[in-house]
Amino acid sequence: MTYRPTETVFGPPWPAKIPSALYVLIAVAVVLLVVVAEMSPSSSTLYIYVVEKDVHRIIGARTLAGIVCLSSLAAVFRTGMRGVRVRGDGVEFRDVLSFGWPRVRRYRWAQIDCVVLDQPNSIALDLWDGSRSFLPAVGDRSGLEQVLETVATARAIPVRGGKGIDEIPESGEFDD
């Protein structure tokens, strides 16, 4: 039987989460601004600008606040879906390309010829067709390196730049 690791997920690093967190803060500020404007006296400038002039706008203040709030939550979820997942049958990684277009790649263990861990900024997989695929940055790079090195050693996949492991843990595939 071949070694099948338990599924492990490595999320994006903290700096990748900062833009979506700022967007959530802006969305909360917009919602609070609309609530304060609706609760303020009818003679205040904020009430006049947000509530009374709302009749002449294409999108109302409440609708705009709701759209911004939902959009910020979608940005947080999209950011949270980035990262690398090491599964029993291979490696899956998700990243976001320009203009928010997602990219999902899955590689089976049989497709991987070598795991490259000695690069300073990224982890790479040399594939059976001669190409090299770079994994996106993750929050726990050392943990990902350890998991990839363990699986590669257990499956007799060459590792370049690893720290070396003493023993291969049981996969837990047949545990009840």
C-alpha positions in Angstrom: 0.0 0.0 0.0 1.2 3.5 -0.7 1.4 6.2 2.0 -1.7 8.4 2.1 -1.3 11.5 4.3 -4.2 13.0 6.2 -5.5 16.1 4.6 -3.7 19.3 5.7 -4.6 22.8 4.7 -2.2 25.7 4.7 -3.8 29.2 4.3 -2.4 32.4 3.0 0.1 34.5 4.9 -1.1 37.4 7.1 0.0 40.2 4.6 -2.3 38.7 2.0 -5.2 39.1 4.4 -4.6 42.8 5.1 -6.4 44.2 2.0 -9.6 42.3 2.7 -9.5 43.2 6.4 -9.2 46.9 5.5 -12.1 46.5 3.1 -14.2 45.0 6.0 -13.3 48.0 8.2 -14.4 50.4 5.4 -17.7 48.5 5.0 -18.4 48.7 8.7 -17.7 52.4 8.6 -20.1 52.9 5.7 -22.8 50.9 7.5 -22.2 52.9 10.7 -22.4 56.2 8.8 -25.8 55.3 7.3 -27.1 54.2 10.7 -25.9 57.4 12.4 -27.3 59.5 9.6 -30.7 57.9 9.9 -30.7 58.4 13.7 -29.5 62.0 13.7 -31.8 65.0 13.9 -33.6 66.0 10.7 -31.8 69.4 10.6 -28.3 67.9 10.6 -26.1 68.0 7.5 -25.5 64.3 7.6 -29.3 63.5 7.8 -30.0 65.9 4.9 -27.2 64.5 2.7 -27.8 60.8 3.4 -31.6 60.5 4.0 -33.3 63.4 2.3 -31.2 63.5 -0.9 -31.4 59.7 -1.1 -34.6 60.1 -3.1 -32.8 61.5 -6.1 -30.0 58.9 -6.2 -30.0 55.7 -8.4 -28.8 53.6 -5.5 -30.0 54.4 -2.0 -27.7 54.7 1.0 -29.0 51.5 2.6 -28.6 49.5 -0.6 -25.1 50.9 -1.1 -24.1 50.0 2.4 -25.5 46.5 2.0 -23.6 46.0 -1.3 -20.4 47.2 0.2 -20.8 44.9 3.2 -21.6 41.8 1.1 -18.7 42.6 -1.2 -16.3 42.9 1.7 -17.4 39.6 3.1 -16.9 38.0 -0.3 -13.4 39.4 -0.4 -12.7 37.9 3.0 -14.0 34.5 1.9 -12.0 34.6 -1.4 -8.8 35.5 0.5 -9.5 32.6 2.9 -9.8 30.1 0.1 -6.2 30.8 -1.1 -3.5 28.4 -0.1 -2.3 24.8 -0.4 -4.1 21.6 0.5 -2.1 18.4 0.8 -4.5 15.5 0.2 -4.2 11.8 0.2 -4.2 11.7 -3.6 -2.0 14.8 -4.3 -1.5 18.5 -3.9 -4.1 21.2 -4.6 -3.4 24.9 -4.5 -5.5 27.9 -5.1 -4.3 31.4 -5.9 -5.8 34.6 -7.3 -4.5 36.0 -10.5 -4.9 39.6 -11.7 -8.3 41.1 -11.6 -9.4 38.6 -9.0 -9.5 35.6 -11.4 -9.0 32.4 -9.4 -6.6 29.6 -10.3 -6.9 26.1 -9.0 -4.3 23.5 -9.8 -4.3 19.8 -8.7 -1.4 17.5 -9.1 -1.4 13.8 -8.2 1.6 12.3 -6.5 2.4 10.3 -9.6 2.8 13.5 -11.6 5.4 15.0 -9.2 9.0 14.1 -10.1 10.7 16.2 -7.4 9.8 18.5 -4.5 12.0 21.6 -4.5 12.3 23.2 -1.0 15.7 25.0 -1.4 14.3 28.2 -3.1 14.3 31.2 -0.8 10.8 32.6 -1.7 8.8 29.7 -2.9 8.2 25.9 -2.9 8.2 24.3 -6.3 7.1 21.0 -7.7 9.0 19.5 -10.7 6.4 17.7 -12.8 6.6 14.6 -15.0 6.3 16.6 -18.2 9.4 18.7 -17.4 7.6 21.8 -16.2 7.9 23.4 -12.8 4.9 24.6 -10.8 5.4 27.1 -7.9 3.1 26.8 -4.9 1.6 30.1 -3.6 3.0 31.6 -0.4 1.4 30.2 2.8 1.3 31.3 6.4 3.1 28.2 7.7 5.8 27.5 5.2 7.9 25.3 7.5 4.8 23.2 8.2 4.1 22.8 4.5 7.8 21.9 3.9 7.6 19.2 6.6 4.4 17.7 5.2 5.6 17.7 1.6 9.0 16.2 2.6 7.3 13.5 4.7 4.9 12.5 1.9 7.7 12.7 -0.8 10.0 10.5 1.3 7.2 7.9 1.9 6.3 7.8 -1.8 10.0 7.8 -3.0 9.7 11.2 -4.6 13.1 13.0 -4.6 13.3 16.1 -2.4 15.8 18.9 -3.0 16.7 21.0 0.0 14.8 19.2 2.7 15.8 19.0 6.3 15.5 15.2 6.4 13.1 13.1 8.5 13.7 10.3 10.9 10.7 8.2 10.4 7.5 8.2 8.4 4.4 8.4 10.5 1.4 6.1 10.0 -1.1 7.5 7.5 -4.1 6.6 9.5 -5.8 5.3 6.4 -7.1 2.1 8.0 -8.0 3.5 11.4 -11.6 3.1 12.5 
